[in-house]
Amino acid sequence: MKNNIRIERAIKNITQDELAKLIGVSRQTINAMEANKYVPSTVLSLKIAKVFEKKVEDVFSLDEND
Amino acid sequence: MLIPACILGFLAFVLNYQLPFLNLKVFAVVDSFPFSKSSKFSFISNNITDELLGLFIIIGSLFVACSKEKTEDEFIAQSRLESLLWATYFNYSLLLLAIIFVYGMDFFSVLIFNMFTHLLIFLMRFKYVLYKNNQAIHNEK
């Protein structure tokens, strides 16, 4: 699964740490997601999309391996 | 509690040392040795150094293993489960090798160590994963 958390973060101009605090996870989690090392749960994806005020599909998308 | 218990446990094992004041009467469900009479459900006298150390190591590692990280979230939880699975495979691989290559009374010590290695390997692996993720953060703005 691909995501553009990093880009959305740049648009909103917030750091990994601030995003982590906003959704109540560790910074490691944000970092792992941006590095495509971790696929977040549905709940976490919805929370992230909510912070960016976007639809989940706009932040996360399937890639060719899925 | 875990670290001193591990060190003491290892020393006690290597030096075969027993604290003399820990000679106590204990309740034994079963107690038997080869070539001697065995007893069931009776009080026997025994040095409890090894029992205490074993308890400390297991309780200590359970405490460390079950304590939450500062921010415990789903990613940490997943790393935890992954590490536990990895530790299980690794521990049993070691045990397989030991079964094939270790014989005699030395195999008995393998069994003693094997009681504790599963949790200890899990802890080491889990802390290593956390450490590596922390390193990844610092390489990043």
N, CA and C atoms of all chains as a GROMACS GRO file, in nm:
protein
  621
    1MET      N    1   0.083  -0.121   0.000
    1MET     CA    2   0.000   0.000   0.000
    1MET      C    3   0.086   0.125   0.000
    2LYS      N    4   0.051   0.218  -0.085
    2LYS     CA    5   0.125   0.344  -0.090
    2LYS      C    6   0.050   0.449  -0.007
    3ASN      N    7   0.124   0.549   0.037
    3ASN     CA    8   0.055   0.662   0.101
    3ASN      C    9   0.133   0.789   0.073
    4ASN      N   10   0.063   0.902   0.081
    4ASN     CA   11   0.136   1.027   0.066
    4ASN      C   12   0.127   1.112   0.192
    5ILE      N   13   0.149   1.045   0.304
    5ILE     CA   14   0.149   1.115   0.432
    5ILE      C   15   0.254   1.226   0.432
    6ARG      N   16   0.371   1.192   0.378
    6ARG     CA   17   0.481   1.288   0.380
    6ARG      C   18   0.443   1.417   0.305
    7ILE      N   19   0.378   1.398   0.190
    7ILE     CA   20   0.338   1.514   0.110
    7ILE      C   21   0.231   1.595   0.181
    8GLU      N   22   0.132   1.521   0.234
    8GLU     CA   23   0.024   1.590   0.306
    8GLU      C   24   0.078   1.667   0.427
    9ARG      N   25   0.179   1.605   0.489
    9ARG     CA   26   0.241   1.669   0.605
    9ARG      C   27   0.310   1.799   0.562
   10ALA      N   28   0.375   1.794   0.445
   10ALA     CA   29   0.443   1.913   0.394
   10ALA      C   30   0.342   2.023   0.362
   11ILE      N   31   0.225   1.981   0.306
   11ILE     CA   32   0.121   2.079   0.273
   11ILE      C   33   0.071   2.147   0.400
   12LYS      N   34   0.046   2.064   0.503
   12LYS     CA   35  -0.003   2.119   0.630
   12LYS      C   36   0.108   2.184   0.711
   13ASN      N   37   0.231   2.157   0.670
   13ASN     CA   38   0.350   2.209   0.739
   13ASN      C   39   0.356   2.165   0.886
   14ILE      N   40   0.343   2.033   0.908
   14ILE     CA   41   0.361   1.980   1.044
   14ILE      C   42   0.469   1.873   1.041
   15THR      N   43   0.536   1.856   1.152
   15THR     CA   44   0.643   1.755   1.161
   15THR      C   45   0.582   1.618   1.193
   16GLN      N   46   0.666   1.515   1.181
   16GLN     CA   47   0.623   1.379   1.219
   16GLN      C   48   0.576   1.376   1.363
   17ASP      N   49   0.651   1.448   1.446
   17ASP     CA   50   0.620   1.449   1.588
   17ASP      C   51   0.482   1.510   1.614
   18GLU      N   52   0.453   1.622   1.548
   18GLU     CA   53   0.324   1.689   1.569
   18GLU      C   54   0.209   1.601   1.521
   19LEU      N   55   0.229   1.538   1.404
   19LEU     CA   56   0.126   1.449   1.351
   19LEU      C   57   0.103   1.332   1.448
   20ALA      N   58   0.214   1.278   1.500
   20ALA     CA   59   0.203   1.166   1.594
   20ALA      C   60   0.121   1.206   1.715
   21LYS      N   61   0.145   1.327   1.768
   21LYS     CA   62   0.072   1.372   1.885
   21LYS      C   63  -0.076   1.394   1.852
   22LEU      N   64  -0.102   1.448   1.730
   22LEU     CA   65  -0.241   1.477   1.691
   22LEU      C   66  -0.325   1.349   1.688
   23ILE      N   67  -0.267   1.238   1.643
   23ILE     CA   68  -0.348   1.116   1.634
   23ILE      C   69  -0.316   1.018   1.746
   24GLY      N   70  -0.227   1.056   1.835
   24GLY     CA   71  -0.203   0.974   1.954
   24GLY      C   72  -0.129   0.845   1.927
   25VAL      N   73  -0.026   0.849   1.841
   25VAL     CA   74   0.061   0.732   1.822
   25VAL      C   75   0.206   0.777   1.844
   26SER      N   76   0.297   0.680   1.837
   26SER     CA   77   0.437   0.716   1.854
   26SER      C   78   0.493   0.770   1.723
   27ARG      N   79   0.604   0.842   1.734
   27ARG     CA   80   0.667   0.896   1.614
   27ARG      C   81   0.720   0.784   1.525
   28GLN      N   82   0.759   0.675   1.590
   28GLN     CA   83   0.809   0.559   1.515
   28GLN      C   84   0.705   0.509   1.415
   29THR      N   85   0.578   0.513   1.457
   29THR     CA   86   0.471   0.464   1.370
   29THR      C   87   0.460   0.549   1.245
   30ILE      N   88   0.460   0.683   1.263
   30ILE     CA   89   0.452   0.773   1.148
   30ILE      C   90   0.570   0.747   1.054
   31ASN      N   91   0.687   0.737   1.113
   31ASN     CA   92   0.808   0.716   1.033
   31ASN      C   93   0.800   0.585   0.955
   32ALA      N   94   0.754   0.479   1.022
   32ALA     CA   95   0.746   0.348   0.955
   32ALA      C   96   0.644   0.352   0.842
   33MET      N   97   0.533   0.427   0.860
   33MET     CA   98   0.433   0.436   0.754
   33MET      C   99   0.488   0.511   0.634
   34GLU      N  100   0.559   0.621   0.662
   34GLU     CA  101   0.614   0.700   0.551
   34GLU      C  102   0.718   0.621   0.473
   35ALA      N  103   0.789   0.533   0.543
   35ALA     CA  104   0.890   0.450   0.476
   35ALA      C  105   0.827   0.326   0.415
   36ASN      N  106   0.693   0.319   0.415
   36ASN     CA  107   0.618   0.203   0.364
   36ASN      C  108   0.658   0.073   0.431
   37LYS      N  109   0.699   0.080   0.557
   37LYS     CA  110   0.735  -0.041   0.630
   37LYS      C  111   0.618  -0.091   0.712
   38TYR      N  112   0.515  -0.010   0.725
   38TYR     CA  113   0.402  -0.050   0.809
   38TYR      C  114   0.272  -0.009   0.745
   39VAL      N  115   0.176  -0.102   0.738
   39VAL     CA  116   0.043  -0.073   0.685
   39VAL      C  117  -0.048  -0.044   0.804
   40PRO      N  118  -0.099   0.078   0.815
   40PRO     CA  119  -0.180   0.112   0.933
   40PRO      C  120  -0.316   0.043   0.932
   41SER      N  121  -0.374   0.031   1.050
   41SER     CA  122  -0.509  -0.025   1.059
   41SER      C  123  -0.610   0.074   1.002
   42THR      N  124  -0.730   0.027   0.981
   42THR     CA  125  -0.834   0.115   0.926
   42THR      C  126  -0.858   0.235   1.017
   43VAL      N  127  -0.862   0.208   1.148
   43VAL     CA  128  -0.887   0.317   1.244
   43VAL      C  129  -0.780   0.424   1.230
   44LEU      N  130  -0.655   0.380   1.224
   44LEU     CA  131  -0.545   0.477   1.216
   44LEU      C  132  -0.549   0.554   1.084
   45SER      N  133  -0.581   0.484   0.973
   45SER     CA  134  -0.590   0.552   0.843
   45SER      C  135  -0.698   0.659   0.847
   46LEU      N  136  -0.814   0.626   0.907
   46LEU     CA  137  -0.923   0.722   0.915
   46LEU      C  138  -0.881   0.844   0.996
   47LYS      N  139  -0.808   0.819   1.106
   47LYS     CA  140  -0.763   0.931   1.189
   47LYS      C  141  -0.668   1.022   1.112
   48ILE      N  142  -0.577   0.959   1.036
   48ILE     CA  143  -0.480   1.039   0.960
   48ILE      C  144  -0.552   1.124   0.856
   49ALA      N  145  -0.647   1.059   0.784
   49ALA     CA  146  -0.722   1.132   0.682
   49ALA      C  147  -0.799   1.249   0.744
   50LYS      N  148  -0.848   1.226   0.867
   50LYS     CA  149  -0.924   1.331   0.935
   50LYS      C  150  -0.835   1.451   0.966
   51VAL      N  151  -0.712   1.423   1.010
   51VAL     CA  152  -0.619   1.533   1.040
   51VAL      C  153  -0.591   1.615   0.914
   52PHE      N  154  -0.576   1.545   0.801
   52PHE     CA  155  -0.545   1.615   0.676
   52PHE      C  156  -0.671   1.669   0.608
   53GLU      N  157  -0.787   1.643   0.666
   53GLU     CA  158  -0.916   1.685   0.610
   53GLU      C  159  -0.934   1.636   0.467
   54LYS      N  160  -0.901   1.509   0.447
   54LYS     CA  161  -0.914   1.449   0.314
   54LYS      C  162  -0.986   1.315   0.329
   55LYS      N  163  -1.019   1.256   0.213
   55LYS     CA  164  -1.073   1.119   0.216
   55LYS      C  165  -0.956   1.022   0.232
   56VAL      N  166  -0.987   0.905   0.289
   56VAL     CA  167  -0.882   0.804   0.308
   56VAL      C  168  -0.818   0.768   0.173
   57GLU      N  169  -0.902   0.759   0.067
   57GLU     CA  170  -0.848   0.721  -0.064
   57GLU      C  171  -0.750   0.824  -0.119
   58ASP      N  172  -0.763   0.948  -0.073
   58ASP     CA  173  -0.672   1.051  -0.122
   58ASP      C  174  -0.535   1.041  -0.056
   59VAL      N  175  -0.532   0.980   0.062
   59VAL     CA  176  -0.404   0.967   0.134
   59VAL      C  177  -0.340   0.831   0.107
   60PHE      N  178  -0.423   0.727   0.106
   60PHE     CA  179  -0.370   0.591   0.088
   60PHE      C  180  -0.421   0.532  -0.044
   61SER      N  181  -0.336   0.456  -0.110
   61SER     CA  182  -0.381   0.389  -0.232
   61SER      C  183  -0.311   0.254  -0.244
   62LEU      N  184  -0.376   0.163  -0.318
   62LEU     CA  185  -0.317   0.031  -0.340
   62LEU      C  186  -0.199   0.042  -0.435
   63ASP      N  187  -0.101  -0.045  -0.418
   63ASP     CA  188   0.004  -0.052  -0.519
   63ASP      C  189   0.001  -0.188  -0.588
   64GLU      N  190   0.093  -0.211  -0.681
   64GLU     CA  191   0.081  -0.331  -0.767
   64GLU      C  192   0.098  -0.462  -0.689
   65ASN      N  193   0.157  -0.458  -0.570
   65ASN     CA  194   0.177  -0.583  -0.493
   65ASN      C  195   0.052  -0.625  -0.417
   66ASP      N  196  -0.044  -0.537  -0.403
   66ASP     CA  197  -0.159  -0.570  -0.318
   66ASP      C  198  -0.261  -0.657  -0.392
   67MET      N  199   1.544  -0.587   3.875
   67MET     CA  200   1.526  -0.721   3.930
   67MET      C  201   1.570  -0.828   3.830
   68LEU      N  202   1.541  -0.803   3.701
   68LEU     CA  203   1.574  -0.904   3.601
   68LEU      C  204   1.724  -0.918   3.584
   69ILE      N  205   1.791  -0.803   3.569
   69ILE     CA  206   1.934  -0.810   3.536
   69ILE      C  207   2.016  -0.872   3.650
   70PRO      N  208   1.999  -0.824   3.775
   70PRO     CA  209   2.075  -0.890   3.881
   70PRO      C  210   2.039  -1.038   3.897
   71ALA      N  211   1.911  -1.071   3.878
   71ALA     CA  212   1.872  -1.211   3.892
   71ALA      C  213   1.937  -1.297   3.785
   72CYS      N  214   1.947  -1.242   3.662
   72CYS     CA  215   2.010  -1.318   3.554
   72CYS      C  216   2.157  -1.340   3.585
   73ILE      N  217   2.224  -1.232   3.630
   73ILE     CA  218   2.367  -1.243   3.658
   73ILE      C  219   2.389  -1.343   3.770
   74LEU      N  220   2.313  -1.326   3.879
   74LEU     CA  221   2.327  -1.417   3.993
   74LEU      C  222   2.294  -1.560   3.953
   75GLY      N  223   2.189  -1.575   3.873
   75GLY     CA  224   2.148  -1.708   3.831
   75GLY      C  225   2.258  -1.776   3.752
   76PHE      N  226   2.318  -1.699   3.662
   76PHE     CA  227   2.425  -1.755   3.581
   76PHE      C  228   2.544  -1.793   3.668
   77LEU      N  229   2.582  -1.703   3.760
   77LEU     CA  230   2.694  -1.731   3.850
   77LEU      C  231   2.664  -1.855   3.934
   78ALA      N  232   2.541  -1.860   3.988
   78ALA     CA  233   2.505  -1.973   4.074
   78ALA      C  234   2.513  -2.102   3.995
   79PHE      N  235   2.478  -2.093   3.866
   79PHE     CA  236   2.483  -2.213   3.783
   79PHE      C  237   2.627  -2.255   3.756
   80VAL      N  238   2.710  -2.155   3.722
   80VAL     CA  239   2.848  -2.187   3.685
   80VAL      C  240   2.926  -2.236   3.807
   81LEU      N  241   2.912  -2.164   3.919
   81LEU     CA  242   2.990  -2.198   4.038
   81LEU      C  243   2.921  -2.302   4.125
   82ASN      N  244   2.795  -2.335   4.087
   82ASN     CA  245   2.716  -2.427   4.167
   82ASN      C  246   2.707  -2.378   4.312
   83TYR      N  247   2.680  -2.251   4.327
   83TYR     CA  248   2.683  -2.188   4.459
   83TYR      C  249   2.543  -2.185   4.519
   84GLN      N  250   2.536  -2.207   4.650
   84GLN     CA  251   2.406  -2.198   4.717
   84GLN      C  252   2.423  -2.115   4.843
   85LEU      N  253   2.333  -2.020   4.862
   85LEU     CA  254   2.340  -1.938   4.982
   85LEU      C  255   2.302  -2.024   5.103
   86PRO      N  256   2.391  -2.033   5.202
   86PRO     CA  257   2.368  -2.129   5.311
   86PRO      C  258   2.244  -2.098   5.395
   87PHE      N  259   2.208  -1.967   5.407
   87PHE     CA  260   2.095  -1.936   5.495
   87PHE      C  261   1.961  -1.967   5.430
   88LEU      N  262   1.964  -2.014   5.305
   88LEU     CA  263   1.839  -2.044   5.237
   88LEU      C  264   1.801  -2.192   5.247
   89ASN      N  265   1.862  -2.262   5.342
   89ASN     CA  266   1.822  -2.401   5.364
   89ASN      C  267   1.691  -2.405   5.441
   90LEU      N  268   1.585  -2.444   5.374
   90LEU     CA  269   1.455  -2.436   5.439
   90LEU      C  270   1.379  -2.565   5.417
   91LYS      N  271   1.277  -2.579   5.501
   91LYS     CA  272   1.183  -2.689   5.477
   91LYS      C  273   1.079  -2.639   5.379
   92VAL      N  274   1.060  -2.714   5.270
   92VAL     CA  275   0.961  -2.671   5.173
   92VAL      C  276   0.861  -2.784   5.150
   93PHE      N  277   0.745  -2.745   5.097
   93PHE     CA  278   0.644  -2.845   5.065
   93PHE      C  279   0.667  -2.896   4.924
   94ALA      N  280   0.679  -3.026   4.908
   94ALA     CA  281   0.707  -3.082   4.777
   94ALA      C  282   0.590  -3.166   4.731
   95VAL      N  283   0.542  -3.139   4.610
   95VAL     CA  284   0.438  -3.224   4.553
   95VAL      C  285   0.502  -3.356   4.512
   96VAL      N  286   0.613  -3.346   4.441
   96VAL     CA  287   0.690  -3.467   4.413
   96VAL      C  288   0.837  -3.438   4.440
   97ASP      N  289   0.909  -3.535   4.479
   97ASP     CA  290   1.052  -3.520   4.503
   97ASP      C  291   1.115  -3.655   4.480
   98SER      N  292   1.198  -3.665   4.378
   98SER     CA  293   1.259  -3.796   4.355
   98SER      C  294   1.396  -3.780   4.293
   99PHE      N  295   1.484  -3.869   4.326
   99PHE     CA  296   1.616  -3.877   4.266
   99PHE      C  297   1.637  -4.021   4.223
  100PRO      N  298   1.722  -4.041   4.123
  100PRO     CA  299   1.752  -4.180   4.088
  100PRO      C  300   1.818  -4.252   4.206
  101PHE      N  301   1.788  -4.376   4.224
  101PHE     CA  302   1.848  -4.463   4.327
  101PHE      C  303   1.818  -4.420   4.469
  102SER      N  304   1.716  -4.341   4.489
  102SER     CA  305   1.679  -4.312   4.628
  102SER      C  306   1.527  -4.310   4.637
  103LYS      N  307   1.477  -4.310   4.758
  103LYS     CA  308   1.332  -4.320   4.767
  103LYS      C  309   1.268  -4.186   4.737
  104SER      N  310   1.157  -4.193   4.668
  104SER     CA  311   1.091  -4.069   4.630
  104SER      C  312   0.972  -4.046   4.723
  105SER      N  313   0.930  -3.920   4.730
  105SER     CA  314   0.817  -3.891   4.817
  105SER      C  315   0.721  -3.799   4.744
  106LYS      N  316   0.596  -3.806   4.784
  106LYS     CA  317   0.496  -3.720   4.724
  106LYS      C  318   0.420  -3.648   4.835
  107PHE      N  319   0.385  -3.523   4.810
  107PHE     CA  320   0.306  -3.442   4.903
  107PHE      C  321   0.362  -3.445   5.046
  108SER      N  322   0.489  -3.411   5.058
  108SER     CA  323   0.549  -3.413   5.191
  108SER      C  324   0.641  -3.292   5.207
  109PHE      N  325   0.683  -3.268   5.330
  109PHE     CA  326   0.777  -3.158   5.354
  109PHE      C  327   0.919  -3.212   5.347
  110ILE      N  328   1.002  -3.146   5.270
  110ILE     CA  329   1.142  -3.189   5.260
  110ILE      C  330   1.229  -3.068   5.288
  111SER      N  331   1.355  -3.091   5.318
  111SER     CA  332   1.444  -2.976   5.336
  111SER      C  333   1.528  -2.961   5.211
  112ASN      N  334   1.540  -2.836   5.167
  112ASN     CA  335   1.602  -2.811   5.038
  112ASN      C  336   1.660  -2.671   5.040
  113ASN      N  337   1.768  -2.650   4.965
  113ASN     CA  338   1.820  -2.513   4.952
  113ASN      C  339   1.744  -2.443   4.840
  114ILE      N  340   1.687  -2.327   4.873
  114ILE     CA  341   1.597  -2.266   4.774
  114ILE      C  342   1.665  -2.155   4.693
  115THR      N  343   1.801  -2.152   4.689
  115THR     CA  344   1.868  -2.050   4.607
  115THR      C  345   1.824  -2.058   4.461
  116ASP      N  346   1.830  -2.180   4.406
  116ASP     CA  347   1.797  -2.192   4.263
  116ASP      C  348   1.650  -2.164   4.236
  117GLU      N  349   1.563  -2.208   4.330
  117GLU     CA  350   1.420  -2.181   4.310
  117GLU      C  351   1.393  -2.031   4.308
  118LEU      N  352   1.452  -1.961   4.405
  118LEU     CA  353   1.430  -1.816   4.414
  118LEU      C  354   1.481  -1.747   4.288
  119LEU      N  355   1.603  -1.782   4.245
  119LEU     CA  356   1.660  -1.716   4.127
  119LEU      C  357   1.576  -1.743   4.003
  120GLY      N  358   1.530  -1.867   3.990
  120GLY     CA  359   1.444  -1.900   3.876
  120GLY      C  360   1.317  -1.816   3.877
  121LEU      N  361   1.256  -1.804   3.996
  121LEU     CA  362   1.135  -1.723   4.008
  121LEU      C  363   1.164  -1.579   3.971
  122PHE      N  364   1.276  -1.524   4.023
  122PHE     CA  365   1.310  -1.385   3.996
  122PHE      C  366   1.330  -1.361   3.847
  123ILE      N  367   1.402  -1.452   3.783
  123ILE     CA  368   1.429  -1.433   3.639
  123ILE      C  369   1.298  -1.434   3.562
  124ILE      N  370   1.210  -1.530   3.591
  124ILE     CA  371   1.087  -1.540   3.513
  124ILE      C  372   0.994  -1.422   3.543
  125ILE      N  373   0.976  -1.390   3.672
  125ILE     CA  374   0.887  -1.278   3.704
  125ILE      C  375   0.945  -1.148   3.650
  126GLY      N  376   1.078  -1.132   3.664
  126GLY     CA  377   1.142  -1.010   3.613
  126GLY      C  378   1.122  -0.996   3.464
  127SER      N  379   1.146  -1.104   3.387
  127SER     CA  380   1.131  -1.089   3.242
  127SER      C  381   0.986  -1.071   3.204
  128LEU      N  382   0.894  -1.131   3.280
  128LEU     CA  383   0.752  -1.107   3.249
  128LEU      C  384   0.716  -0.962   3.272
  129PHE      N  385   0.768  -0.904   3.381
  129PHE     CA  386   0.744  -0.762   3.407
  129PHE      C  387   0.793  -0.676   3.291
  130VAL      N  388   0.918  -0.700   3.251
  130VAL     CA  389   0.974  -0.620   3.141
  130VAL      C  390   0.896  -0.645   3.013
  131ALA      N  391   0.859  -0.771   2.989
  131ALA     CA  392   0.791  -0.804   2.864
  131ALA      C  393   0.651  -0.744   2.858
  132CYS      N  394   0.584  -0.734   2.973
  132CYS     CA  395   0.445  -0.689   2.970
  132CYS      C  396   0.432  -0.539   2.992
  133SER      N  397   0.539  -0.473   3.034
  133SER     CA  398   0.525  -0.329   3.059
  133SER      C  399   0.510  -0.256   2.926
  134LYS      N  400   0.428  -0.152   2.927
  134LYS     CA  401   0.398  -0.080   2.804
  134LYS      C  402   0.509   0.019   2.772
  135GLU      N  403   0.524   0.047   2.644
  135GLU     CA  404   0.613   0.154   2.603
  135GLU      C  405   0.549   0.287   2.637
  136LYS      N  406   0.627   0.396   2.625
  136LYS     CA  407   0.573   0.526   2.663
  136LYS      C  408   0.448   0.559   2.582
  137THR      N  409   0.457   0.543   2.450
  137THR     CA  410   0.334   0.552   2.371
  137THR      C  411   0.314   0.416   2.306
  138GLU      N  412   0.225   0.340   2.362
  138GLU     CA  413   0.199   0.206   2.310
  138GLU      C  414   0.091   0.218   2.204
  139ASP      N  415   0.125   0.192   2.078
  139ASP     CA  416   0.023   0.197   1.974
  139ASP      C  417   0.028   0.069   1.891
  140GLU      N  418  -0.048   0.068   1.782
  140GLU     CA  419  -0.064  -0.057   1.708
  140GLU      C  420   0.065  -0.103   1.643
  141PHE      N  421   0.149  -0.008   1.604
  141PHE     CA  422   0.275  -0.047   1.540
  141PHE      C  423   0.368  -0.116   1.641
  142ILE      N  424   0.374  -0.059   1.763
  142ILE     CA  425   0.456  -0.120   1.869
  142ILE      C  426   0.399  -0.258   1.903
  143ALA      N  427   0.265  -0.265   1.911
  143ALA     CA  428   0.202  -0.393   1.944
  143ALA      C  429   0.236  -0.498   1.839
  144GLN      N  430   0.239  -0.452   1.713
  144GLN     CA  431   0.271  -0.547   1.606
  144GLN      C  432   0.416  -0.593   1.615
  145SER      N  433   0.507  -0.498   1.643
  145SER     CA  434   0.648  -0.536   1.658
  145SER      C  435   0.663  -0.635   1.773
  146ARG      N  436   0.586  -0.614   1.878
  146ARG     CA  437   0.591  -0.702   1.995
  146ARG      C  438   0.553  -0.846   1.956
  147LEU      N  439   0.440  -0.859   1.886
  147LEU     CA  440   0.397  -0.993   1.846
  147LEU      C  441   0.496  -1.057   1.750
  148GLU      N  442   0.546  -0.976   1.656
  148GLU     CA  443   0.644  -1.026   1.561
  148GLU      C  444   0.767  -1.078   1.633
  149SER      N  445   0.813  -1.002   1.732
  149SER     CA  446   0.932  -1.041   1.807
  149SER      C  447   0.908  -1.170   1.883
  150LEU      N  448   0.787  -1.182   1.938
  150LEU     CA  449   0.754  -1.303   2.013
  150LEU      C  450   0.757  -1.425   1.921
  151LEU      N  451   0.700  -1.411   1.801
  151LEU     CA  452   0.701  -1.520   1.704
  151LEU      C  453   0.844  -1.553   1.665
  152TRP      N  454   0.922  -1.450   1.637
  152TRP     CA  455   1.061  -1.469   1.598
  152TRP      C  456   1.138  -1.541   1.708
  153ALA      N  457   1.114  -1.498   1.833
  153ALA     CA  458   1.184  -1.559   1.946
  153ALA      C  459   1.147  -1.705   1.960
  154THR      N  460   1.019  -1.737   1.934
  154THR     CA  461   0.976  -1.877   1.942
  154THR      C  462   1.050  -1.962   1.840
  155TYR      N  463   1.053  -1.916   1.714
  155TYR     CA  464   1.126  -1.990   1.611
  155TYR      C  465   1.272  -2.005   1.649
  156PHE      N  466   1.332  -1.894   1.690
  156PHE     CA  467   1.476  -1.893   1.717
  156PHE      C  468   1.508  -1.987   1.833
  157ASN      N  469   1.427  -1.979   1.938
  157ASN     CA  470   1.450  -2.060   2.056
  157ASN      C  471   1.441  -2.209   2.022
  158TYR      N  472   1.339  -2.245   1.942
  158TYR     CA  473   1.324  -2.386   1.908
  158TYR      C  474   1.432  -2.432   1.812
  159SER      N  475   1.481  -2.341   1.725
  159SER     CA  476   1.592  -2.381   1.639
  159SER      C  477   1.713  -2.414   1.725
  160LEU      N  478   1.740  -2.328   1.826
  160LEU     CA  479   1.851  -2.354   1.916
  160LEU      C  480   1.832  -2.488   1.986
  161LEU      N  481   1.708  -2.512   2.030
  161LEU     CA  482   1.680  -2.636   2.102
  161LEU      C  483   1.702  -2.757   2.011
  162LEU      N  484   1.659  -2.745   1.884
  162LEU     CA  485   1.680  -2.854   1.788
  162LEU      C  486   1.828  -2.884   1.774
  163LEU      N  487   1.907  -2.778   1.753
  163LEU     CA  488   2.052  -2.796   1.741
  163LEU      C  489   2.107  -2.863   1.865
  164ALA      N  490   2.059  -2.817   1.982
  164ALA     CA  491   2.109  -2.873   2.108
  164ALA      C  492   2.074  -3.020   2.120
  165ILE      N  493   1.951  -3.056   2.076
  165ILE     CA  494   1.911  -3.197   2.084
  165ILE      C  495   2.003  -3.282   1.998
  166ILE      N  496   2.038  -3.229   1.880
  166ILE     CA  497   2.121  -3.307   1.789
  166ILE      C  498   2.266  -3.317   1.839
  167PHE      N  499   2.317  -3.205   1.893
  167PHE     CA  500   2.461  -3.199   1.917
  167PHE      C  501   2.504  -3.212   2.063
  168VAL      N  502   2.411  -3.201   2.158
  168VAL     CA  503   2.452  -3.202   2.298
  168VAL      C  504   2.403  -3.330   2.365
  169TYR      N  505   2.493  -3.397   2.434
  169TYR     CA  506   2.455  -3.524   2.496
  169TYR      C  507   2.496  -3.526   2.642
  170GLY      N  508   2.442  -3.621   2.714
  170GLY     CA  509   2.482  -3.643   2.852
  170GLY      C  510   2.428  -3.537   2.945
  171MET      N  511   2.499  -3.514   3.056
  171MET     CA  512   2.452  -3.418   3.156
  171MET      C  513   2.449  -3.276   3.100
  172ASP      N  514   2.530  -3.248   2.996
  172ASP     CA  515   2.528  -3.114   2.939
  172ASP      C  516   2.390  -3.082   2.881
  173PHE      N  517   2.320  -3.186   2.835
  173PHE     CA  518   2.187  -3.161   2.781
  173PHE      C  519   2.093  -3.112   2.890
  174PHE      N  520   2.120  -3.156   3.012
  174PHE     CA  521   2.040  -3.109   3.126
  174PHE      C  522   2.056  -2.959   3.145
  175SER      N  523   2.179  -2.908   3.130
  175SER     CA  524   2.197  -2.762   3.141
  175SER      C  525   2.129  -2.689   3.027
  176VAL      N  526   2.129  -2.752   2.907
  176VAL     CA  527   2.056  -2.691   2.795
  176VAL      C  528   1.910  -2.674   2.835
  177LEU      N  529   1.853  -2.776   2.898
  177LEU     CA  530   1.712  -2.767   2.939
  177LEU      C  531   1.693  -2.656   3.040
  178ILE      N  532   1.787  -2.644   3.134
  178ILE     CA  533   1.776  -2.537   3.234
  178ILE      C  534   1.775  -2.400   3.166
  179PHE      N  535   1.871  -2.380   3.075
  179PHE     CA  536   1.877  -2.249   3.008
  179PHE      C  537   1.753  -2.227   2.924
  180ASN      N  538   1.706  -2.334   2.862
  180ASN     CA  539   1.592  -2.320   2.772
  180ASN      C  540   1.466  -2.273   2.843
  181MET      N  541   1.460  -2.293   2.974
  181MET     CA  542   1.342  -2.244   3.047
  181MET      C  543   1.333  -2.092   3.038
  182PHE      N  544   1.447  -2.026   3.029
  182PHE     CA  545   1.447  -1.880   3.037
  182PHE      C  546   1.474  -1.812   2.902
  183THR      N  547   1.538  -1.886   2.808
  183THR     CA  548   1.585  -1.818   2.687
  183THR      C  549   1.471  -1.763   2.602
  184HIS      N  550   1.354  -1.829   2.603
  184HIS     CA  551   1.247  -1.781   2.516
  184HIS      C  552   1.214  -1.636   2.544
  185LEU      N  553   1.184  -1.606   2.672
  185LEU     CA  554   1.149  -1.468   2.709
  185LEU      C  555   1.268  -1.374   2.688
  186LEU      N  556   1.388  -1.421   2.722
  186LEU     CA  557   1.504  -1.333   2.710
  186LEU      C  558   1.532  -1.299   2.564
  187ILE      N  559   1.523  -1.400   2.476
  187ILE     CA  560   1.544  -1.374   2.333
  187ILE      C  561   1.438  -1.279   2.282
  188PHE      N  562   1.312  -1.301   2.326
  188PHE     CA  563   1.204  -1.210   2.286
  188PHE      C  564   1.237  -1.066   2.326
  189LEU      N  565   1.279  -1.047   2.450
  189LEU     CA  566   1.309  -0.911   2.498
  189LEU      C  567   1.420  -0.848   2.416
  190MET      N  568   1.528  -0.925   2.393
  190MET     CA  569   1.640  -0.869   2.318
  190MET      C  570   1.597  -0.828   2.179
  191ARG      N  571   1.522  -0.916   2.112
  191ARG     CA  572   1.479  -0.890   1.976
  191ARG      C  573   1.385  -0.768   1.972
  192PHE      N  574   1.291  -0.760   2.068
  192PHE     CA  575   1.194  -0.650   2.070
  192PHE      C  576   1.265  -0.516   2.093
  193LYS      N  577   1.357  -0.515   2.190
  193LYS     CA  578   1.429  -0.390   2.219
  193LYS      C  579   1.515  -0.350   2.100
  194TYR      N  580   1.568  -0.451   2.029
  194TYR     CA  581   1.650  -0.421   1.911
  194TYR      C  582   1.564  -0.358   1.803
  195VAL      N  583   1.443  -0.409   1.781
  195VAL     CA  584   1.355  -0.352   1.680
  195VAL      C  585   1.320  -0.208   1.715
  196LEU      N  586   1.288  -0.184   1.844
  196LEU     CA  587   1.257  -0.047   1.888
  196LEU      C  588   1.376   0.044   1.866
  197TYR      N  589   1.494  -0.008   1.899
  197TYR     CA  590   1.616   0.073   1.885
  197TYR      C  591   1.638   0.109   1.740
  198LYS      N  592   1.617   0.012   1.650
  198LYS     CA  593   1.639   0.039   1.508
  198LYS      C  594   1.540   0.141   1.455
  199ASN      N  595   1.413   0.133   1.502
  199ASN     CA  596   1.314   0.231   1.460
  199ASN      C  597   1.350   0.370   1.511
  200ASN      N  598   1.406   0.376   1.631
  200ASN     CA  599   1.448   0.505   1.686
  200ASN      C  600   1.561   0.564   1.605
  201GLN      N  601   1.654   0.477   1.563
  201GLN     CA  602   1.764   0.522   1.478
  201GLN      C  603   1.708   0.583   1.350
  202ALA      N  604   1.608   0.515   1.292
  202ALA     CA  605   1.547   0.562   1.166
  202ALA      C  606   1.489   0.701   1.184
  203ILE      N  607   1.433   0.729   1.302
  203ILE     CA  608   1.376   0.861   1.327
  203ILE      C  609   1.483   0.968   1.323
  204HIS      N  610   1.599   0.935   1.382
  204HIS     CA  611   1.702   1.037   1.393
  204HIS      C  612   1.766   1.069   1.259
  205ASN      N  613   1.757   0.974   1.164
  205ASN     CA  614   1.812   1.001   1.031
  205ASN      C  615   1.718   1.090   0.951
  206GLU      N  616   1.606   1.124   1.010
  206GLU     CA  617   1.496   1.186   0.937
  206GLU      C  618   1.468   1.322   0.998
  207LYS      N  619   1.424   1.416   0.915
  207LYS     CA  620   1.376   1.540   0.980
  207LYS      C  621   1.227   1.526   0.995
   0.00000   0.00000   0.00000
